[in-house]
Amino acid sequence: MPFTVQIRDKVYRLERKTPILDLIKEHDPDKRAVAARVDNRVRELTYELSRDCKVEILTVKDPDAIKVYEASLRYVVAMAFSRCYPDIKIRFSYNVSRCISVSFLDPSIVANTAMLLKITHEIDHIIAADLPLLRMKVSIEEAERVYDELGYDDKKAILKYRPEPCVHLYSCDGYMNYMYSHMVPSTGYLHDYKLRLYRPGFMLQYPRAEEGGKIPEFRDDPTFNRTLKESHDWAKIVGSDTVGGINGSIEKRGTIEFLNLCEARHNRMLCELGQLIEDGIDDISLICIAGPSSSGKTTFANRLRIELLSRGINPIRISLDDYYLTKDKVPVGPDGKPDLEHIEALDIPLFNQNMLDLINGETVTLPKFDFQLGKRVEGRRIHVGKNEPIIIEGIHALNDRLTTDIPKSAKFKIFIAPQAQMNIDDHNPLSLTDLRLIRRIVRDYKFRNASAEETLAMWPSVRAGEFRWIYDCQEDSDYVYNSMLSYELPVMKKYALPLLRKIDVESPYFPIAQRLIRMLKYFIDMPDEWIPSNSLMREFIGGSCYADV
């Protein structure tokens, strides 16, 4: 039966199933297309059209396409290693500077320039050969046989948690792997990448949608890298560095033991942090807390306060929200609306003066922002004494522009975020940005009556604000608090999946919802009845003892 396909302004009338690639090939000789969106579903360019539809071609400037590009690039890098160093097993992880780290499972192996040149040459050769990536569907049993032959024990371990009875594999010139993602049609589509030495392995850079499809300039973040390493070392000890490991730990240890292991790590970090502040309390006047969205800042600030109270330190919390300017004085964003995330949306001179006066022992009447009136009114009158540091928490808390008048020695800066290197298997890392997004979807629905679609609609602007105002401050922090809880996705699964499945196939957010569903489906369900009331997880699923604080 004839059908009609629209791509941009061109309409095709077709008589039979036709791959998207056949329709765009003559208009894309340089292979800049990466994937396509067919009626809001992300499809590979080899997808065969068979009904009336509208097709949007995606390039590296589109976030959905970058996922495809990045997965295909990992495939090629793994393929190059299998050819050049067949006895070396590698692991991909998200890392500093929006890169993917390529590390070795054998810790005695250290990358060098000769290895870099050899691998780069092989990657370039594979890309230049424009080898097709062929998709095939096999049964679970057949996948187990293939993984046994290839020595992919990590991939085999996850198969028992896969709800579907079949597995997709990709074959390329005799090499076989699976990256839990759509792929480009052939290796010739992978134009841009950079591989650089980063001891003991490599860093793989690739185009980013938020950079207009360009590869960002590499910037080392040693504090971030150290936190990731510490987190991964701990995860390996308790067996939670992969989805299969987390599921296995829950099954082997039991819910209560695994949960308490994770919570104990948070308690240990709080104790360590409390000791650092106690040791420096004679100089510390301001405790600054910042982190990206859904990092658990509110619960963390409350738990830190309790930790400090147990040490004879009586912190006082001050909200940055009370220093907002009226909307007519707030900088305007690119959309022409007041940019409330801009640092200049705050009354910086007043905040500095208030903090300086309090530190100098004066009594200060703080402002309070009345959001109904849209302006500041007179707030509480406070005085701080010895061992009474001020806690401030917010997107700009670590930005020195906010506290220019406060001596650096008087500030203790804490960066909080979930930071881990968790994988489905050695070749497939999980995104911590997606983890935070799931946290926010669950929290927004429970406490703000917002649908998953509403949260997803806001997420790009949230991310833009994080890149602009938060991440640059991490390296200047005195302590990084890793708010990751290894048990959280098995718990979040039952809350998030129903919300994500409500998103209609016609919604522009359907592709993102499907990606998050694919991420969650591999985790086994874990009950939440034993999660402590002061746990950071309670901030998102409810039942927090700090809800009314």
Beta strands, then each sheet from edge to edge (+ up, - down):
strand 1: 3-7
strand 2: 10-14
strand 3: 18-19
strand 4: 35-38
strand 5: 41-43
strand 6: 48-49
strand 7: 53-58
strand 8: 90-94
strand 9: 100-104
strand 10: 134-139
strand 11: 166-172
strand 12: 175-177
strand 13: 194-198
strand 14: 201-205
strand 15: 286-290
strand 16: 316-319
strand 17: 364-370
strand 18: 375-382
strand 19: 390-393
strand 20: 411-417
strand 21: 423-425
strand 22: 428-429
strand 23: 479-482
sheet 1: 2+ 1- 7- 4+ 5-
sheet 2: 3+ 6-
sheet 3: 8+ 9- 14+ 13-
sheet 4: 10+ 11- 12+
sheet 5: 16+ 19+ 15+ 20+ 23+
sheet 6: 17+ 18-
sheet 7: 21+ 22-
end
